[in-house]
Amino acid sequence: MDLAEAARAVRENAYAPYSNFQVGVALRTPEGQVFTGCNVENVAYPEGTCAEAGAIAAMCAAGGREIAEVYVIADSPHPVPPCGGCRQKLAEFAAASVRVTLATVDGDEKVMTVAELLPGAFTRAHMD
């Protein structure tokens, strides 16, 4: 399954009545499974939950624990990076070298690694 197509499709399901800013994410595991997520807002928490968190939760619910690649898409003038909390979640399940493609619905893309998104990430090694 193409990650760009999966992220673009799930973005349409985002529930964003307050910000009108829909985000879609697709991630692939090393085994080739694809999981998607979109942002969900509500009146008590208008910032909502993040698309990355939803895709990671779906992966975990299916027993997955490792991310091999990520694609994030939003309708914005420039590719949008994940928020700080989602960057930390990505770092929990993906190696520093994992590719993260940030995209706009108009086709602009920027490719980064998890390490570039979150330099100096807090990891399990800090607790040893």
N, C-alpha and C positions, 0 to 999 in steps of 0.2 A: 504494500500500500504506500502510496506517495504521501509523505508527511505534509507537504504544502497543501495538497488537496484536502487531506483530512482536517488540518487546522482551519483552512478556509471554510469548510463545510460546518464544522462545529461552532465557529464564530457566529454563524447565523442564529444559533440557538441561545446565545448569551442573553441574559436577563439584565438589562441596563437602563431601566426607566428614569433614573436620576441623572446619570452622566451621559447617556446615549453613546457610550464609548465601549464598543464590543471588541473583546479579545478572544482569540482562539489559539489553542496550543495542541500540538500533537507531539508525542514522544515515542521513540522506538527503544525496545529492550535489545540486549545482545542476541536474544533468541528470535528477534524479528517481530514480536508482538507490538502493536501500535495502540496507544491509549490517548484519549483526547480529553480536553477540558475547556470550559468557557467561564467567563466571569459571571457572577451572580450577585446582584445588589438587593438590598431590602431597606425599608424605611428606617429601621433602627441603626443600620450600618450601611449608609449609602455608598461608601467606598467599595463595599462588597467583598466577596471572596475572589481570589485571583484564579485565573485560568490554569496557571502552572500547578497550583495546589490541587485543583480538581483532577488534572491528568495524573499527577503523582498519587493521589488517593485512589484513583481507579486502578492504577498499576499495582499498588500495594494490596488492594482488595482482591486482585486476581492472583496474588502471591509473588508478584515481581518485586525485585529489590535493587535493580540496576538499570540505569539509563545509558543508552549508547548514542542517542542523537535527539535533538529538540528543535522544533520549529514553532515560532511565535508570530502571529499576524494580527494587525490592528489597522483600523481606518484612521491613519494619522499622516501628517506630511513627511515624517521620517520614521524609520524603524524604531519601535519602542522596546526598550529592555524590560526584563522582569523587575518587579519591585524588590526591595532589599530582602524581605522575608522569603520570597520565592527564590531569590538567588541562593540563599542559605539552604533551602530545601533541595534545590538542584545539586548543590555541592554535597549534600548528604547522600544522594543516590547516583551521582555521576562523577567520573574521574575528572581531574582538572583539565585534561585534554579533550573532553567531549565537546563536540561542535554544537553550537546554538545559533540557529539562523533567525534573525529578527527581520520581519518583513512588513510591508504596507500592502494594502489591497490593490494599489496601483503597480505593484511589481518591484518596488525598490527593496533590496535585500542587503543586510550587513551580517557577515558571519564572524562570530566570536567564539572563544572557548569559555568553559565554566570558570577557569582561572582568570581570564580577562574580565569576566563579569563580576567576579568576587575575589579580588586579590587578597591574600592573607586570610582566607576563609577559616573559620573555627572548625576544627575537625576532632575526631576521636583521639588523635595523637596528642592533642593538648591536654587530655585528661590522664595520660599515662604517667 
